[in-house]
Amino acid sequence: MEVDEHNVTETFPHLHGVLSEVTAMYQPFVEKLFSENNATIVEGLQQIKSLVIGNNKQKSNFIVLGAVPRLVYLIQQENLDISTKTHCAVILGSLAKGMEANVKSLLDYGVHDVMLYGLRQVDLRFYEACLRCIRTIVMYPDNSGLLFVHVSIIPRLLEFINKSTCTQECTCEIISHCCTSKEHQDLLYDLNVIHSITELLTSKTLKVKVKSLQALAVLCKRNYTTCQSILKGHLRGNAVMDILTDMLSRAQPVDIQINTAKCLTYIYRSGIIIDEGVIERKVLPCLVRMCDSSRNIEERVVGAKTLAYLIETQPKLQRIALICEQFPKKLEAFFRHPTIADTQNMADMRKFKHELGHRQEMLEAVFLAYAALLSNDEDIRDLVVSDTLVKRLAEELSNTSPTVRIASLKSLLSLSRSVRILRTIFEDMEVWKHVLKVTQDQTAGNNTVGSDREKVAVGALLCNLLLDFSPCKVKLLNANILQTFKIWLKAEYPLDLKRNATWGLLNVTFQAELKLKMEVMHLISPDIFMLLTCSDYDIVIKTLGILNNVLTNKEHTDAIMNEYGDAIMQACMITLESTSLPNPNPWSRLGNREVSSSIYTHTLCVLGCVAAGDGVTTVRKFLYENEHFLKKLIFFMEHPDLELQIAAVQCISTLCQNEDDEVIIRREKMKELGAVEALHKLNVNCATASLCDRVKLALMLFQLQGNL
């Protein structure tokens, strides 16, 4: 058997230069696997198993020597006894526990498929060996989707889940690693996985209980259906929710507490109505305790991340967290790492190295916790935020880990909602420079993991940095940030990024000078029709908002319309005539209004700005001579939507109030089209005082010329 040294050293660089020694020493063991004598094969398997278990170097050696394809072949032989096949599966499972390169090699040789074949066998020891191997393979993120490539095997997994503690533990772990989307959750739910997992909550084996809680958390994350099933579930006469609540007790092992808190957090955030007292008095304090410096790193990371998710949208929970067991001090402790001087023995040295190796995870966790804690309440920000924290957040924007940078951006976004912090600490620390650097790196196409998520995060922060009262605004504009927004508006980028780009331009144009408004119109005019026909409601509304901001100042209206009038009016026509409406987001705050009514209202606000322009040039060219728009105004006065009625009446009032040589002609035109009659109807059936006042003002304007 010959070994290709070039290919091997590419995959296993640590074996470079020692292949001849490896071949000579271990080749006899592999050759025994090719024997015709079953006893010799078993002997070789036992020898290889003894060598590879717990020894990563030996695992790589036997992969290089070609043991894997032979093991795969042996497992599939019908005439081979099940005990020998079990030995093969155990060795493959051990090889999978080595380096990631080992797992890649196993997959290349078809190990995953042969392990799935093993799961269809009835022998429990063989089944367990295959199950453990699959569990190890799918623990690597790139392999987590392998289970759902062969969905037919999932019922088999659930059928055998209670055969032993090994099958219980491994099946839960496989579900935890492989269930990565709502489609996966729904598929498993249809197979009654919730019942199978919840039954394990009362297991007498600690590991099984922990793994079942982890699987349950994955299944109910952002999934209302599975959470509802858990809420209604019962186990041996006890409600599943009561069992979970009892598992939060401090008398329980830490692993049980933290995973139960995580599970209940996901249930709470799914929108399921559960006892607020459980969340406030048990789940939240439990997660705060897990953030303490006395806990191990893994517990602190999970505690901080889960707590961040729990309180992210709940100001009340944020206020409780602030005063719970000195939580801010626990977060500060995340930045304090042991130094080499603190190491007195080998145990201290191991702890020191462990903490250094998990520094990125700790930074991400603590930044997410700060982002959630500081997201709403100004009083909390005043108590927690310091120059040191902001400086640390800004500096970590250059961190090599994209997840740390994203978490830092989210924290800075929460802080940027404070006018005081925006105008003082952000200015003193020159936060805008760090944000600009991240923006430029992302826009330049420096491909990193999660780059789209990072662009969205930095885009949201830029929106606040570009508010009118922000000192960062001028500096970012001088750094040509508008060109970045232009790039982000392109169709190939995610909707979230385009939404942030339009939001940023909306902030830039608020009370802006004419020169800046012209720059923005030059920037969006090529994409304006694409933006207004977008499937996202917020993008359409914000684009109309940009047009409204650009035209708001009467002194600027004529200059803008002279340059971009045709494009603006065509844009208004698109929104008024489109039969394909965009999809609103959960946060769009439409209330009981229809999407079309909201879009029409914003469009009329743009037309109202046009109506305030010069009567002889702007109004005549773009409104008076366009009878279609005038008829639309009258039509909308009869629409049942109150805000749309108000916008239509306001637009008509502006047309008839604009003092110029043609105002009388416009009033007469509007009367001929039925405006006065429509106003009289509204005057009789006014829904609110605000609308009534506007209607009376419009009627008075017509009466001034004796048009009634």
WOCORHU-V883154 format. One line per field, one symbol per residue. phi: phi as a letter, one per 40 degrees, with the letter a starting at -180 (. if undefined). psi: psi as a letter, one per 30 degrees, with the letter a starting at -180 (. if undefined). burial: 1 if it has 16 or more other C-alpha atoms within 10 Angstrom, else 0. Layout:
phi=???
psi=???
burial=???
This chain:
phi=.cbccccccccbcccdgbccccdccbddcccccccccccccccccccccccccgbcccdcdccccgccccccccccccccccccccdccccccccccccccccccccccgcdccccccccccccccdcccccccdcccccdcbccccccbccccdcdccccbcacccccccccccccccbacccdccccccgcdcccccccbcccdcccccccccccccbcfbccccccccccbbfgbcdccccccccdcccdddcdccccccccccccchccbdcccccbbccdccccccccccccccccccccccdcccdbbdccccccdbcffddcccdccccbcbccccbaccccccdcccccbdccccdccccccdccbcbcccccdcbcbdccccccccccbcccccccccccccccccccccccccbcccccfddccccccccccccgccbcgcccccccccccddccbcdccccdccccccgccccccccccccccddccccccccccccccfccddcccccccccdcbcccccbcccdccccccccccccccccdccdccccccbdccccccccdccbccbcccccdccfcgcccdcccccccccccccccccccccbccccbbccbccccccccccccccccccccccccccccccbccacbccccccccccchccccccccccbccbcccccccccccccccdbgcc
psi=jkkjeeeefeeiffgkfgeeeeeeefeeeefffglfkeeeeeeeeeeeeeefjgjeeeeeefeeggeeeeeeeeefkefklfeeeeeeeeeeeeefgbleeeeeeeeeggeeefeeeefflfkeeeeeeeeeeeeeeffkefgffeegfifffeeeeeegegeleeeeeeeeeeeeffjgleeeeeeeefghfeeeeffffglfkeeeeeeeeeeeeefgjhjeeeeeeeefkkjhfkkeeeeeefffkfflleeeeeeeeeeeeeeefffkjljeeeeefeeeeeeeeffkfflleeeeeeeeeeeeeefegjeeeeeeeegjhheeeeeefffjkllfffjfaeeeeeeeeeeefgeeeeeeeeeeeeeeegfekeeeeeeekleeeeeeeeeffgkfkeeeeeeeeeeeeeeffkeeeefdeeeefheeeeeeeeeeeeefgjjlkgeeeeeeeeeeeeeefglegkffeeeeefghfeeeeeefflfflleeeeeeeeeeeeeefjhlleeeeeeeeeefefgeeeefglfkeeeeeeeeeeeeeegejeffeeeeeeegeeeeeeeeeefffkfjklkllfgfhfbglleeeeeeeeefeeeeeeffakefdeeeefeefifeeeeeeeeffgkfkeeeeeeeeeeeeeeffjjafgeeeeeeeeeefgeeeeeeeeeehkeleeeeeeeeeeeeeefeggf.
burial=000000011001001000100110011011111100000111011101101110010111111111110011011000000101111111111111110001111100101101110110000011111111111111100011101000001100110111001111111111111110000111011000110111111000001111111111111111111111011011100001101110111000011111111111111111000000001001111111111110001011111111111111001011111100001101100100000000000000100100100011111111111111111111001001100011101111100011111111111111111100111011001011011101100110000000111111111111111111011110110000110111011000001111111111111111010100110110110001111111111111111111111111100111111000101110110011000011010000000000111111111111111111111001110111000011001101110011111111111111111100001101110110001101100110010000110111011011000000
